């Protein structure tokens, strides 16, 4: 049976490096884009409406 008590060396979590954070963020963004593409294929009417709303927002945006 494995020991359920945390060992002393694992008590304090190591801070993640900038490279690890960027890699984790890149993976998250890839997964997000994949999910959005799947949703667009499954619900084309909703995807078209979302594109139209985005275009309207961009047209009415002032610099």
C-alpha distance (Angstrom), angle and dihedral (degrees) to the residues before:
residue distance angle dihedral
X1 . . .
X2 3.83 . .
X3 3.75 120.2 .
X4 3.84 108.4 -102.3
X5 3.81 95.5 -162.4
X6 3.81 113.8 94.5
X7 3.77 113.4 -115.9
X8 3.78 119.9 -118.4
X9 3.80 93.3 -110.4
X10 3.85 91.2 58.9
X11 3.81 96.7 47.0
X12 3.82 96.3 96.1
X13 3.81 114.3 46.0
X14 3.78 113.4 -130.9
X15 3.81 114.1 -115.2
X16 3.77 110.2 -110.2
X17 3.77 118.0 -113.8
X18 3.78 123.4 -120.7
X19 3.80 90.2 -109.6
X20 3.81 91.8 53.4
X21 3.79 90.6 48.4
X22 3.82 91.9 49.9
X23 3.81 91.4 48.2
X24 3.80 91.7 49.3
X25 3.82 91.0 47.3
X26 3.82 92.0 48.1
X27 3.82 90.5 51.9
X28 3.80 90.6 48.8
X29 3.81 91.9 50.5
X30 3.82 91.3 48.3
X31 3.80 90.1 51.7
X32 3.80 90.9 46.8
X33 3.82 93.0 51.4
X34 3.81 90.1 47.7
X35 3.81 91.2 51.5
X36 3.81 91.6 48.0
X37 3.81 91.5 49.6
X38 3.79 90.4 50.4
X39 3.80 91.3 49.2
X40 3.81 90.4 49.4
X41 3.80 91.0 53.1
X42 3.80 93.2 46.6
X43 3.82 96.7 44.1
X44 3.82 107.1 30.9
X45 3.81 95.1 165.2
X46 3.79 92.8 54.0
X47 3.80 90.6 44.8
X48 3.81 91.1 52.4
X49 3.80 91.3 48.8
X50 3.82 90.0 50.0
X51 3.82 90.6 50.9
X52 3.81 90.3 50.2
X53 3.81 91.7 50.2
X54 3.81 90.6 49.0
X55 3.81 91.2 49.9
X56 3.80 90.5 49.9
X57 3.81 90.8 50.3
X58 3.78 90.4 50.8
X59 3.81 92.6 48.2
X60 3.78 93.4 51.4
X61 3.81 95.8 42.8
X62 3.80 113.6 112.6
X63 3.80 122.9 -150.7
